[in-house]
Amino acid sequence: MEICMKKQVILLLLCLSFSFAFLPLISATNAISLEENYALDLKELGLFKGVGTNADGSVNFDLKRASTRVEALVMLIRLLGEENAAVACLDPCVFTDVPIWAQCYVAYAYNQGYTNGSTYDSENDIYIFGTGNVTAQMYCTFVLRALGYSDSNDEDFSFNNAIHFASSVGILPEKLDVNDFRRSDMVIVSYAALDMYLKGSNLTLADKLVNSGVFTRLQYDTIYDNTGLESYSSISEDSTVKTVFYKWEYPVGIIDWSFSLKIPSEAYKAYRSVDRNYIFGYTEYITEPSDDEYLSELAQMFVKNTAKHELSEWDTVNMIISFVQNLDYISDGYDEYPKYPLETLYDKGGDCEDTSILLASLLKELGYGCALIMFDDHMGVGIFGGDSVDGYYFEKYGHKLFYIETTAPGWQIGEMPEDYIGQSALIIFP
């Protein structure tokens, strides 16, 4: 079987019908994470602002950075629908460490009793607001107040149990890292809060902001889409369902992606109990219909996030590859057997044949022509491509299957581990 290296740059993906389509290669900066999606939505609603502009002209939200106490307080004022009042505040700011741009916000918040600052320096007779970073505990306290809950005299909650109370209300998914609270997390909490009811009311926070004229009902209904918040959903209290959380970077070091998938434990157990001795070949692991619901949900999550921002199919394919590559490598040890895709998703990893089966299943779910590439001691995936490709491929039935390595991040379509270059392989079509 001939393996060739071609030196072209645009990938052609062949669908199951063998019809070709050019897929343009786009800039990595076009890939947008869930947090950035929500930051853009909040900006359109007038609730969040960036810190500058990126080289490509897009807004720089600086989501990986921790938020300052001042930034969090400004966000609270916006969620209360009181930014105009704060900007118009002419009262002096009693705190000496607040930047000029935020002094009207802090002065307004202080007068309204929203903040008391950090400390009073009696020696120098100055009030210190605090220039440190906001913690998850602090920000949850702010947002709970925006929802009408009070921590005065521990009426509804106390500062010490703000995280637990926020989780019970539904604005703080347990999957957020409360010990490393960043601007991206502040965006998620704020976005979740918009759809929450105010204390003792049948109105949501968004309803309040519509009534206050912050944005219109049409704007909100057009922009707001919280379906992606399932990516941050808590582990179900129902022990029969496991919510598996995934987080990875694509492109590496640039964009954080995350989502979750609810998998019934009984379904997982059913797959685990299958006697592999009665399964001949790998095709059944890919074509088994009982897990189509989960694979479809997963595949459509990728499609939805790329289509929403008019990105190309190139991003969809490469995001799926990156997702699979970032799963943990888990050796079967002496008990060597292939896993069904749902098992690999549930375990958040597997060995080369497990991740290859999962990737091939997802690509097949979206209609891309693919196959398993099986060496003596290794397995990868092949995806149909055309003449304008740069990479290693296997030829079958007059078509080229470009190799994809699934066991570690960073491998591109057409790149192959050196140990397998020149080796023959068995091509297994699902």
Residue, then its C-alpha position, 0 to 999 in steps of 0.5 A: m500500500e503506497i503512502c505518499m507525501k504531497k506539498q499542497v496546502i488546502l484540504l479537500l474533504l470527501c463526503l460519503s457520496f464522494s462529492f468533493a468541496f473546497l474548505p478554505l483554511i481560516s485564521a485561528t483567531n476566528a475560532i470563538s469559545l463559549e465564554e467569548n460568545y457570551a461576552l459578545d452577547l453581553k456587549e451587545l446588550g450593553l452589560f460588558k465591555g472589552v479592554g481594547t481591540n485585537a490585531d484583527g479588529s475584534v474586541n479584546f475581552d481579556l477573558k483569561r485574566a482575573s477580574t479586578r474588584v473595580e471591574a466586578l463592581v461596575m458589572l454589578i451596576r450594569l446588571l442592576g440597570e443603573e449604569n446611567a445613574a452611576v455615570a452621572c454621579l458627581d459625588p466625590c469618590v472617598f477611595t484613593d486607590v480607584p482609577i479615574w475612569a471608575q470613580c463615578y461608579v464606585a462613588y455611586a455604589y458607595n452611596q447606594g450601599y453596594t460596597n463599603g470598600s476594603t479598609y480604612d487606613s487610620e494612620n493616613d486617614i484614607y479609605i482603601f477600596g482594594t485593587g486586588n482581584v475579585t474572588a468567586q465569593m465576592y462576585c457571587t455576592f454582587v450578582l445575588r444582590a442584583l437578583g434581590y437577595s440580601d446578605s445584610n444580617d444574613e437575611d438570605f445568605s452570608f458572605n461565607n456561604a455565597i458560593h453555595f447559595a449561588s450554586s443553589v440559585g443556579i448562577l454558579p455552575e459547580k464546574l467553574d473553578v472558584n479558586d481561579f476565578r477569571r473574567s471568563d467565569m464572571v461572564i458565565v455567571s452574569y449570563a446565567a443570572l439574566d435568565m434567573y427570577l428575582k427574589g420573590s418575583n415572577l420577573t427575571l433579571a432580564d425582565k428588570l433590565v428591559n423595564s429599565g430601558v437597558f435593552t429592548r425585549l426584541q434585542y434580548d430575545t434575538i441575542y440571548d441564547n443560554t443553551g450553551l450553559e449546559s456546558y457548565s452544568s453541575i453534576s446531576e444529583d441523580s446518580t443514574v446520570k453522569t455529567v461529564f465535563y470537557k475542557w481543552e484549547y483550540p488552537v493551543g494556547i489561544i482559545d479555551w473551549s468547554f462543554s458537558l455531556k449527560i450520560p446515563s450510567e446504565a447505558y455506560k454499564a450496558y456497553r461495558s457488559v458487552d462480551r467483546n469475544y462476540i464482536f468481529g472487527y471494529t465496524e460495529y463499534i462505529t455503526e452501533p445505533s444506540d449511542d447515536e443520540y449522544l454522538s449527534e448532540l456532540a457533533q451538533m455542538f461543534v457545528k452550532n458553534t462554528a456556524k453561529h459565527e459563519l466559520s468554515e467546515w475546516d474549523t468544525v473538523n479540526m475542533i473535533i480532532s482537537f477535542v478527541q486528541n485532548l482526551d486522556y490516554i488511558s491504556d487498557g493494560y492486560d484487559e485489552y479491548p476496544k471501547y464503544p464511543l460512549e464508553t470513551l466519552y464517559d471515561k474521558g479517554g482511552d487508548c489509540e483504538d478507542t479515540s480512533i473509533l470515537l473520532a471516526s464515529l463523529l466524522k461519520e455522524l457529520g457525513y465525512g468519508c473516513a476509515l480506521i487506519m490499523f497498523d500492527d500495534h497502533m490505530g489512527v483515522g483516515i479522512f478522504g481528501g484530494d490532490s491539494v493536500d499536504g500530508y501522508y495518505f493511504e490510497k484506497y478505491g482510487h481515493k486518498l485517506f489522509y492520516i489523523e493521529t488521535t492520541a495526543p494534541g497537536w497532530q495535524i491532518g496528514e501528519m503521521p508518527e515517524d515509526y509508522i511512516g512507510q508501514s502498510a496498514l489495514i483500512i477499515f471502513p465503517 
